[in-house]
């Protein structure tokens, strides 16, 4: 009597998300980008502990400003006597806050409107499509520039609000269209029909069956959009209509460093480097996430 | 084709009305009036009244908007608050050609370099050259013009002294516009290269390319005759969309290099709350965008005979 044994090679079943994460961990570019971003998040969260000075503290002891690095100010000071390193650290806080919050807002608006349009159809859908068509007919960053340009407040604190509002207003249509398209495709799938046929409510179908199945395209789009939002804020601030001084923004620091390109070029290149590395890390990670979630690239 | 053109142009009217409506009423509701900026600290109420009347700012908002639209239809976009009463249309007529020239030169360079880079990357798929090209592409997409510009300025102007760091002497002096054009072209070049690569990879997998190879055509002929033209189609959309970026980019680049185009003017007008100029520029941008998209759609029918305008198309 021979014993019957399982001759198939044992393969542990893996969820698509777990498999994507495994592929992501094997990608060195993705790992390095994620590490850089992790450091940046820590810097942003603990800015007051890391920065030696406050972002608006002015050191008046220098005869010539801006001044090159010395023992007191490791990266030098700007034309107002503000410590460059401290402003870079607080600038990370501003950039990351802008990127993360705006993308969260955009996901909330985009998912609700996109699902509403795809599930209710009718005039909800028509309204969304016409509205997004109109928004796509105008370059979005330019729209944001005109918006903040016109509603620009006089109080520097309020400049955060105008930047957030303007960028949120121009940035949701892409996500809404993405969600709508995904939802339209998913609602015709057999498992949704099966759920509907046994009397599952619309709300439950959307939250249990449709939403979880479109998470990966949303995550990919959101990762890349964080970079886009950080760049958008930096552009507004560079033009002088974004975050207002004394609050630090990398875009504004780049702009403020321009007159000293000959004498103190690092005043411009430090924030430029910070911005460039952040956006590059986000884009490299975004690309890697997209590849990891793409079922066609599975080995 | 002609009737389709007419429908498209008619559809542009609601878009332009919407843009003018939004910019007008945002300007109306905005904090801080341009009169405040003109009068400075000391405000004599009588002079204020006089100024408001002269600019029609004492009329009810809908009447003001109606007047704005009526005048705009007659080619009058009002007068600048900040620039000594100069007509907005005159300012646009002087400055827009400069911006348009920079945009066209940039798109020309971006298209040529982007197409070649994308093709080369696709033909060397997954090899070193492909990976290197795509790395450069990702860097160019990630870096904004205000990071690229200072790097190039320090390198080409301050260190090597090849080009002036800023200024504008007209189209006849390329040393002044080469740098801005390169900075503007960086991102569109990268996007075009990326799309051309993936589009080429798609086409190279098609049956008709296999057939062409199987019947013994030389590789060069297969690429020239069967691949490039088909791969180019989706890229055309990217080229069209790049104009939106170039207009936005001109706001930044013209400021960096001190070029007296519409982007430079717009930022100055925004900073001085010069609403008539802002409204004029918004309309101009919307109009340019509509025309560019129309031209791209028309080009589609030229490049691909399969795409035809139906007379019933809305």
Interface residues (C-beta under 8 A of the other chain):
Chain A: X134 X137 X138 X139 X140 X141 X142 X145 X146 X147 X149 X150 X151 X152 X153 X154 X227 X231 X234 X235 X238 X239 X240 X241 X251 X254 X255 X258 X261 X262 X265 X268 X269 X272 X275 X276 X279 X280 X282 X283 X284 X287
Chain B: X15 X18 X19 X23 X26 X27 X29 X30 X31 X32 X138 X139 X141 X142 X143 X144 X146 X147 X150 X151 X153 X154 X158 X165 X244 X245 X247 X248 X251 X252 X255 X256 X266 X267 X270 X271 X273 X275 X278 X281 X282 X285 X286 X289 X290 X293
